[in-house]
Amino acid sequence: MLRSDEATHRIQVRYLLAKRLKQMIGCDASEQVFRYHASLSTTHRYHSVKPYAAYAIGAALVDTEIQVTDEELAAMNVEKGMMTLVDQDRQADMLAQLSDHLIRASHASGGSAGNSMIATALMGAPTYMSCKVAQDADGDIYLADLEQSGVAHGLNDQRKEGVTGKCIVLITPDAERSLNTHLGISETLSTDEVDEDAIKDSEWVYLEGYLVTSPTGHAAALKTKSLAEQHGVRTAVSFSDPGMVKFFRDNMAAMVAGGVELVFCNESEALEWGQCDDLDTAIEAIKAVARRFVITLGAEGAVTWDGEALHRIAAKPVNAVNTNGAGDMFAGAFLYALSRGETDLRATEFATLAAGEVVKYFGPRLDRDACLGLRREFFGD
């Protein structure tokens, strides 16, 4: 049995060999070694041979998590369980109203795609994140978290004056999270941040649904998807939030136009996409745009369609205190499992375990030791 550092070293050696092959034969070595086909993905296992298990583009945010009551949520006119875009003044007003709570607040870098890429990397599969942070203290914190987690980026010489995005995460006693996001400089995320070389060097492209709210961010998502298709890289899309599907439906439809390899969503997002009240109808609607997908069901587990069969995976009972980051952890763990060559069913089982662990704690994700502990528990290495 390999220790975690030995297993990671083995992965890195494999990546270096693939790069050497690419230099020798003058083409994409990974495509010479194998080519993915949707019809084979459920029965054949492949190990990632590219430098990055996944490439993501999305908003870089610093989270402030605060515990509140339902009454306080209502008094601030916050829509429970949703992501709402706000300006700096609105965030300042909220923090003023919750000033007596701030001593118990926790702070961490966040952002949906970033959380997922960090999770995948902490488990042992390197990732790449394209995002935008300002030349400020929060930007320093965000990039430090990426680098310490093993997530590559290209931002060292590209930071500008401004404000790094922030999200006030309000957590009620039922563990539900309500997001109040000021995008800051992430609102100007654009095609300029798309890194074609990193896309080519990745097994997957991961697009967060939150990009539909920004014209330039949405354009960046579409360019990323187009480049992924051009270079034979598989695309995964997260619906991210019911409000993204409901209020930005045309933009979300554009992100999955022509079909994508994989969709991540929760039950509310699935029902919103299907414009229906029953999961079976929603499943058929998602099949129309994704060859494979996973629908998370909270405490009830998840449903996954692997292109051939529908599987239902139960979740272990846990004492949840905070659902912030649960979906991000699920996607990150799922992509990590795929990088090992696991089937979608196994990936869903592992992702369900990981999501069930992160909700036990405050903060949007687990630390390295916890991620490696989950990996050892499930995979044995």
PANU-891060 format. One line per 8 residues: number of its first residue (from 1); their letters; for each residue y, x, z of C-alpha. Coordinates in nm, 2 decimals, padded with zeros to 4 digits. Each point is the difference from the previous one (the first is absolute). Example, Ala and Ser with C-alpha at 12.3 -4.5 7.8 and 13.67 -1.06 7.14 Angstrom:
! PANU-891060
1	AS	-00.45:01.23:00.78 | 00.34:00.14:-00.07 .
END
This chain:
! PANU-891060
1	MLRSDEAT	00.00:00.00:00.00 | 00.34:00.14:-00.10 | 00.28:00.01:00.25 | 00.32:-00.17:-00.12 | 00.18:00.33:-00.09 | -00.31:00.12:-00.19 | -00.02:-00.33:-00.19 | 00.37:00.02:-00.09 .
9	HRIQVRYL	-00.05:00.36:-00.12 | -00.28:-00.11:-00.22 | 00.22:-00.27:-00.16 | 00.28:00.25:-00.06 | -00.24:00.25:-00.16 | -00.12:-00.28:-00.23 | 00.36:-00.07:-00.10 | 00.06:00.37:-00.08 .
17	LAKRLKQM	-00.31:00.02:-00.21 | 00.12:-00.31:-00.20 | 00.34:00.16:-00.05 | -00.16:00.32:-00.12 | -00.21:-00.20:-00.25 | 00.31:-00.17:-00.12 | 00.16:00.34:-00.07 | -00.31:00.13:-00.18 .
25	IGCDASEQ	-00.05:-00.30:-00.23 | 00.36:-00.10:-00.05 | -00.04:-00.36:00.10 | -00.05:-00.23:00.30 | -00.31:00.15:00.16 | -00.06:-00.31:00.21 | -00.03:-00.22:-00.31 | -00.25:00.26:-00.15 .
33	VFRYHASL	-00.21:-00.02:00.32 | -00.01:-00.38:00.01 | 00.18:-00.31:-00.11 | 00.02:-00.31:00.21 | -00.11:-00.33:-00.13 | 00.05:-00.33:00.19 | -00.36:-00.11:-00.08 | -00.14:00.31:00.16 .
41	STTHRYHS	00.22:00.03:00.30 | -00.21:-00.21:00.23 | -00.33:00.18:-00.06 | 00.09:00.36:-00.08 | 00.17:00.24:00.25 | 00.24:00.27:-00.11 | 00.18:00.25:00.21 | 00.37:00.06:-00.06 .
49	VKPYAAYA	00.06:00.32:-00.20 | 00.38:-00.03:-00.04 | 00.25:00.16:00.23 | 00.11:-00.33:00.15 | -00.21:-00.30:00.09 | 00.31:-00.22:-00.05 | 00.36:00.00:-00.12 | 00.24:-00.26:00.15 .
57	IGAALVDT	00.36:-00.09:-00.06 | 00.19:-00.22:00.25 | 00.27:-00.03:00.26 | 00.03:00.26:00.27 | 00.09:-00.17:00.32 | 00.03:00.10:00.37 | -00.14:-00.28:00.22 | 00.13:-00.11:00.34 .
65	EIQVTDEE	-00.26:-00.23:00.16 | 00.13:-00.24:00.27 | -00.20:-00.25:00.20 | 00.17:-00.34:00.01 | -00.08:-00.36:00.09 | -00.03:-00.28:-00.25 | 00.32:-00.15:00.16 | 00.19:00.32:-00.07 .
73	LAAMNVEK	-00.13:00.01:-00.35 | 00.13:-00.36:-00.06 | 00.33:00.08:00.17 | 00.06:00.28:-00.25 | -00.10:-00.23:-00.29 | -00.28:00.24:-00.10 | -00.28:-00.14:-00.22 | -00.32:00.07:00.18 .
81	GMMTLVDQ	-00.26:00.21:-00.18 | 00.21:00.08:-00.30 | 00.20:00.29:-00.14 | 00.37:-00.08:-00.03 | 00.25:00.24:-00.16 | 00.31:00.04:00.21 | 00.31:00.22:00.00 | 00.11:00.26:00.26 .
89	DRQADMLA	00.23:-00.25:00.18 | -00.29:-00.24:00.04 | -00.22:00.27:00.14 | 00.28:00.11:00.24 | 00.04:-00.36:00.12 | -00.37:-00.03:00.07 | -00.01:00.32:00.19 | 00.30:-00.11:00.21 .
97	QLSDHLIR	-00.18:-00.32:00.09 | -00.31:00.19:00.09 | 00.18:00.29:00.18 | -00.21:-00.06:00.32 | -00.32:00.03:-00.21 | 00.08:00.34:-00.16 | -00.13:00.20:00.30 | -00.34:-00.13:-00.10 .
105	ASHASGGS	00.05:00.04:-00.37 | -00.21:00.24:-00.20 | 00.11:00.19:-00.31 | -00.20:00.14:-00.29 | 00.02:00.06:-00.37 | -00.12:-00.30:-00.19 | 00.01:-00.17:-00.34 | -00.31:-00.17:-00.14 .
113	AGNSMIAT	-00.11:00.25:-00.26 | 00.09:00.30:00.22 | -00.21:-00.13:00.28 | -00.30:-00.04:-00.23 | 00.04:00.35:-00.15 | 00.02:00.15:00.34 | -00.31:-00.18:00.11 | -00.20:00.11:-00.30 .
121	ALMGAPTY	00.12:00.36:00.05 | -00.07:00.01:00.37 | -00.36:-00.11:-00.07 | -00.04:00.30:-00.23 | 00.10:-00.09:-00.35 | 00.34:00.15:-00.12 | 00.26:-00.24:-00.14 | 00.35:00.01:-00.16 .
129	MSCKVAQD	00.30:-00.22:00.09 | 00.30:-00.06:-00.22 | 00.29:-00.15:00.20 | 00.37:00.06:00.08 | 00.15:00.11:00.33 | 00.35:00.10:00.08 | 00.13:00.33:00.14 | 00.00:-00.13:00.36 .
137	ADGDIYLA	-00.21:00.02:00.31 | -00.22:-00.29:-00.09 | -00.07:00.16:-00.33 | -00.10:00.32:00.18 | -00.24:-00.21:00.22 | -00.15:-00.17:-00.30 | -00.07:00.31:-00.20 | -00.14:00.18:00.30 .
145	DLEQSGVA	-00.25:-00.28:00.06 | -00.11:00.02:-00.36 | -00.05:00.37:00.01 | -00.17:00.01:00.33 | -00.24:-00.26:-00.12 | -00.09:00.18:-00.32 | 00.19:-00.22:-00.24 | 00.17:00.19:-00.29 .
153	HGLNDQRK	00.35:-00.10:-00.13 | 00.27:00.14:-00.22 | 00.31:-00.06:00.21 | 00.09:00.34:00.14 | 00.29:00.05:-00.25 | 00.07:-00.36:-00.08 | 00.16:-00.15:00.31 | 00.35:-00.15:-00.02 .
161	EGVTGKCI	00.26:-00.13:00.23 | -00.06:-00.35:00.14 | -00.22:-00.18:00.25 | -00.38:00.01:00.01 | -00.15:-00.35:00.01 | -00.08:-00.16:00.33 | -00.22:-00.29:00.11 | 00.03:-00.19:00.33 .
169	VLITPDAE	-00.35:-00.13:00.07 | 00.00:-00.29:00.25 | -00.34:-00.06:00.16 | -00.08:-00.32:00.18 | -00.27:-00.05:00.27 | -00.25:-00.12:-00.26 | 00.03:00.34:-00.17 | 00.17:-00.13:-00.31 .
177	RSLNTHLG	00.27:00.22:-00.15 | 00.32:-00.11:-00.16 | 00.18:00.26:-00.21 | 00.37:00.04:-00.04 | 00.06:00.27:-00.25 | 00.31:00.18:-00.12 | -00.11:00.20:-00.30 | 00.29:00.25:00.02 .
185	ISETLSTD	-00.04:00.27:-00.27 | -00.34:-00.15:-00.09 | 00.18:-00.28:-00.17 | 00.09:00.25:-00.27 | -00.36:00.12:-00.05 | -00.03:00.02:-00.38 | -00.20:00.14:-00.29 | 00.16:00.34:00.09 .
193	EVDEDAIK	-00.24:00.02:00.30 | -00.31:-00.06:-00.21 | -00.20:00.32:-00.03 | -00.22:00.00:-00.31 | -00.18:00.33:00.09 | -00.10:-00.14:00.34 | -00.12:-00.32:-00.16 | -00.22:00.20:-00.24 .
201	DSEWVYLE	-00.14:00.19:00.29 | -00.10:-00.31:00.20 | -00.31:-00.22:-00.01 | 00.20:-00.31:00.09 | 00.36:-00.13:-00.03 | 00.10:-00.23:00.29 | 00.29:-00.23:-00.04 | 00.15:-00.20:00.30 .
209	GYLVTSPT	00.11:-00.35:-00.08 | 00.33:00.05:00.19 | 00.13:00.18:-00.31 | 00.05:-00.34:-00.17 | 00.32:-00.05:00.21 | 00.20:00.28:-00.17 | 00.07:00.01:-00.38 | -00.02:00.38:-00.01 .
217	GHAAALKT	-00.30:00.01:00.23 | -00.18:-00.26:-00.21 | 00.07:00.20:-00.31 | -00.14:00.31:00.18 | -00.32:-00.20:00.08 | -00.04:-00.11:-00.36 | 00.06:00.36:-00.13 | -00.26:00.13:00.25 .
225	KSLAEQHG	-00.25:-00.26:-00.11 | 00.06:00.08:-00.37 | -00.05:00.37:00.06 | -00.31:-00.06:00.20 | -00.15:-00.20:-00.29 | 00.11:00.27:-00.25 | -00.18:00.27:00.20 | -00.31:-00.20:00.09 .
233	VRTAVSFS	00.09:-00.04:00.37 | -00.10:-00.32:00.18 | 00.27:-00.22:00.14 | -00.01:-00.18:00.33 | 00.27:-00.26:00.10 | 00.07:-00.14:00.34 | 00.17:-00.34:00.02 | 00.15:00.12:00.33 .
241	DPGMVKFF	00.15:-00.32:00.13 | -00.02:-00.38:-00.08 | 00.38:00.00:-00.06 | -00.04:00.27:-00.27 | -00.24:-00.23:-00.19 | 00.20:-00.31:00.06 | 00.35:00.11:-00.07 | -00.06:00.28:-00.25 .
249	RDNMAAMV	-00.29:-00.15:-00.18 | 00.11:00.11:-00.35 | 00.04:00.36:00.11 | -00.33:-00.01:00.18 | -00.17:-00.14:-00.31 | 00.15:00.28:-00.21 | -00.16:00.25:00.24 | -00.35:-00.14:-00.07 .
257	AGGVELVF	00.07:-00.09:-00.37 | -00.30:00.09:-00.22 | -00.22:00.03:00.30 | -00.03:00.27:00.27 | -00.31:00.16:00.14 | 00.06:-00.10:00.36 | 00.21:-00.24:00.21 | 00.05:00.00:00.37 .
265	CNESEALE	00.13:-00.31:00.17 | -00.04:-00.21:00.32 | -00.09:-00.37:00.00 | 00.35:-00.13:00.00 | 00.10:00.22:-00.29 | -00.32:-00.11:-00.19 | 00.08:-00.37:00.05 | 00.36:00.06:-00.11 .
273	WGQCDDLD	-00.12:00.18:-00.31 | -00.24:-00.28:-00.08 | 00.26:-00.26:00.09 | -00.28:-00.19:00.18 | -00.13:-00.09:00.35 | -00.36:00.13:-00.04 | -00.13:00.35:-00.02 | -00.25:-00.07:-00.28 .
281	TAIEAIKA	00.28:-00.10:-00.23 | 00.20:00.30:00.10 | -00.29:00.23:-00.07 | -00.03:-00.13:-00.36 | 00.37:00.05:-00.05 | -00.02:00.36:00.12 | -00.30:00.06:-00.23 | 00.23:-00.08:-00.29 .
289	VARRFVIT	00.21:00.31:00.07 | -00.23:00.25:00.18 | -00.34:00.13:-00.08 | -00.06:00.06:00.37 | 00.18:-00.12:00.32 | -00.01:-00.03:00.37 | 00.14:-00.29:00.20 | 00.04:00.07:00.37 .
297	LGAEGAVT	-00.05:-00.28:00.24 | 00.13:00.14:00.33 | -00.24:-00.05:00.29 | -00.26:-00.15:-00.24 | -00.04:00.31:-00.21 | 00.04:00.02:-00.37 | -00.12:-00.12:-00.34 | -00.06:00.25:-00.28 .
305	WDGEALHR	-00.08:-00.05:-00.37 | -00.14:00.32:-00.15 | 00.00:-00.12:-00.36 | -00.35:-00.14:00.03 | -00.05:-00.17:00.33 | 00.20:-00.15:00.29 | -00.06:00.14:00.34 | 00.12:-00.13:00.34 .
313	IAAKPVNA	00.04:00.26:00.28 | 00.03:-00.10:00.36 | 00.24:00.18:00.23 | -00.09:00.11:00.35 | 00.19:-00.18:00.28 | 00.29:00.20:00.12 | 00.30:-00.05:00.24 | 00.28:00.01:-00.25 .
321	VNTNGAGD	00.35:00.08:00.13 | 00.18:00.08:-00.33 | -00.09:-00.08:-00.36 | 00.27:00.23:-00.14 | -00.17:00.24:-00.24 | -00.34:-00.17:00.00 | 00.01:-00.07:-00.37 | 00.13:00.34:-00.08 .
329	MFAGAFLY	-00.28:00.16:00.21 | -00.25:-00.22:-00.18 | 00.12:00.12:-00.35 | 00.01:00.36:00.11 | -00.35:00.00:00.15 | -00.14:-00.19:-00.31 | 00.15:00.26:-00.23 | -00.14:00.28:00.21 .
337	ALSRGETD	-00.35:-00.15:-00.01 | 00.03:-00.03:-00.38 | 00.09:00.37:-00.02 | -00.34:00.07:00.16 | -00.17:-00.20:-00.27 | -00.08:-00.30:00.22 | -00.06:-00.34:-00.14 | 00.27:-00.27:00.05 .
345	LRATEFAT	-00.22:-00.17:00.26 | -00.03:00.31:00.21 | 00.37:00.07:-00.05 | 00.09:-00.35:00.12 | -00.22:00.04:00.30 | 00.17:00.33:00.09 | 00.35:-00.14:-00.07 | -00.08:-00.30:00.22 .
353	LAAGEVVK	-00.10:00.23:00.29 | 00.32:00.21:-00.05 | 00.23:-00.30:-00.01 | -00.17:-00.14:00.31 | 00.08:00.33:00.18 | 00.36:00.03:-00.09 | 00.09:-00.35:00.13 | -00.11:00.11:00.35 .
361	YFGPRLDR	00.31:00.22:00.04 | 00.38:-00.01:-00.07 | 00.11:00.21:-00.29 | -00.08:-00.05:-00.37 | -00.29:00.23:-00.02 | -00.25:00.22:00.18 | 00.03:00.38:00.06 | -00.22:00.26:-00.16 .
369	DACLGLRR	-00.26:00.01:00.28 | -00.04:-00.37:00.00 | -00.04:00.00:-00.38 | -00.25:00.27:00.00 | -00.18:-00.18:00.29 | -00.04:-00.31:-00.22 | -00.12:00.22:-00.28 | -00.27:00.16:00.22 .
377	EFFGD	-00.10:-00.34:00.15 | -00.05:-00.16:-00.34 | -00.10:00.28:-00.24 | -00.15:00.25:00.25 | 00.22:00.29:-00.10 .
END
